[in-house]
Every structure is written in C-alpha cells, then in structure tokens.
Amino acid sequence: MVQLERQPAGISHQDPSPRTPRIPGGFPARRPRRLRRSEGLRQLVRETHLDPADFIYPLFVSETISRPIPITSMPGQFQYPLSALGEQAIAAAELGLGGVLLFGIPEVKDALGSGAYAADGVVQRAIRAIKDAAPDLLVVTDVCLCEYTSHGHCGFVRDGEVQNDETLELLAREAVSHAAAGADVVAPSDMMDGRVAALRDALDAEGYATTPIMAYSAKFASVFYGPFREAAESAPQFGDRRAYQMDPANGREALREVEQDILEGADIIMVKPALPYLDVLARVRDRWELPLAAYNVSGEYAMLKAAAANGWLDERRATLETLTSIKRAGADIIITYHALDAARWLAER
C-alpha cells in the first residue's frame, strides 16, 4: 500500500498555501519574484543591456570571386567580392553596429604573405570601398599573415617553424598599410611576442599615432575556429598553431598575456574565443579597466545555427542569451557573426 506524505499542519490539497513561513532577516519581506512579474518590471531592473553599438561584424572579402559565395559551415555568412562590400557596409551602418572587422583573401599567396601589406591589397581596397559607401562606419582590420601565406601560418616560416621577430616587421608593415588606407583600428591576431609594441612603434613613426590597436591578447588554440578557416581559406598546410596560440588550459597565463599587451600600448584588449573562456573574460574585466572585446567565434556561431536548424533551440532567444552572457561576463565589445540579426531583433523589442 502506497503511503501518502503527510501534509504540514494547516496545509490541505484544497488550499495549498494558507500560511507563509517567516524566515528571520528577510522572507517574506524580501520576495525576488516581485520584480519578475511582468516584462516592464524585468526591463526596469535588468542589469545587462545589449545594444547594436556593442557589436562588430566580421566580413570576408575575396579577390577571387565576382559574387557572394556562401560559407557552408557558417549558414548566413558569405565571402564577398569587393563590389558587394558597399551594400554590407550600408546595412551595418543603418543598423547602428559598432563597426566591421575585415579579413582578406588574396588571389595570390606566397611564403612572406606579401599581399597583406601591399598598398593595393584586398583589405586595403576593401577599406576604401567601405569608407566610400559608409564614411562613418568604424572599420577594424585583422592584422595577421595566415590568409596571405602559402603555408597558412601566421608568420614567417624557417625550417618548419614560425619565426617570431622576423614576423614582427611584416606585421608592422601590414598595420601601417591598413592605417594608410583609412582603417580606424588595427587588430593584431597573430600572437607573436612583442607584436603590439612593434605595431605601435611603426604606426607612430609613420604618422599614425592616433590609430588605436585592438590586441587579440588572450587568443587560445581553439577547435572552435574550424569554420573560420573555411571562410578565410587560412588552414595551416602543416602542423598547427599551438606553438604560438595559447593552451586552452591556462587561465593565469592569459592574464600575463593581457598585461604584456597593455604594457606594450594596446588600446583595447580581447579574449578569443568567448563562450569557452567566459571565466577568463570575467577575470580580465575584474583586473583591468581598458575597453575589453570578446570574439564570439565561428564554431560558436555554427553550433547555435545547427541547433536552430534542427529545431532544438529558438535561434533568436538563444542568440540574444548568448550575447548577453558575453556582455555580462565583462565584454564592452562583442565581435560576432550574429551582429546583423541581433541588431534587428533588438530593434523589434
């Protein structure tokens, strides 16, 4: 025979809550649910707010195509020809985005990544095209060599190994060429030691002392970059990038990397990826007050898109919750492929 649990005195099945317990020091005077009863109340006390101006939208521009090409592992994202950038820039500006981040795919690659710092390179021309279409839109440029080198690594290679100090000179030339073309911010993502100082010295020497550096300060060797390598056509032809990108297990080292970039002159610091490293993001936020960016990377985007396509998640709610978590952890700036959609959804609220 099943024994029913005895009800506390004064409580019946017909009247489930006639008595409210009093807890010394708070309950029932403090009821957190009072401020959750309606959307108006929830908005009134909301601690973290998303705004389209928080978002930077990555764009892939290719010299090898004449029309937008879908990126299969990143539904909704494309490689764009130079001729299509104006339309994208105008859309980003009209939605009030914080800016765009440019990645270039050259027609010709070589061992030194010379297309990265050519005056008429693909990114240099893309900057001019965007500024022609949307002069006030902030343009950030990725400063790295991996998209431009025949071997796919982020620097100069000798005897199968990326050479740190020789790479710095090439990165500095790339940053100066971007500034000369009209870039508002340069963003070194290579993870060479000393690259922020090298870029700052070169920019200052060439008359671009006012150009800010957004440093990929804590950039981890992450599996979540997989779809990006299709988009940017930048997969290494041998080995991997673990000799210069950070070990995912190391949180304290990330703080040392951030501190070094700050000492070298970084104006904005970054944690990449975002979601697997929210703990690092929060620790960086707690320790420093510089503007802080987080990169919501391609793999994070692709996972959410796949779940939504299968009906497992509500894409709109999941996207906004994800971006809110990144901002709540401390990011001032979120680099995200969701930027256009998220900005539209926020406008509809």
HUWOJO-V901444 format. One line per field, one symbol per residue. psi: psi as a letter, one per 40 degrees, with the letter a starting at -180 (. if undefined). A space follows every 50 residues. Layout:
psi = ???
//
This chain:
psi = hhhihhiihehiddgefehhihhhechedhgdedeediddddddehdhhi ideehhhhhhhheeieihhihdegheiihiideeddddddddddefidai hhhihidhiidefdddehdfiddddddddddddgdehhhihhhiedeeid eeieahhhfehhhdddddddddddddddddeehdhighedfihedddddd dddddeefdehihhhgdghigieeeddddddeffhieiaaeeediiheeh dddddddddddddeehdhiihhicdefddddddddddieihhihhgiddd dddddddddeedihddddddddddddddeehdhhhieeddddddddde.
//
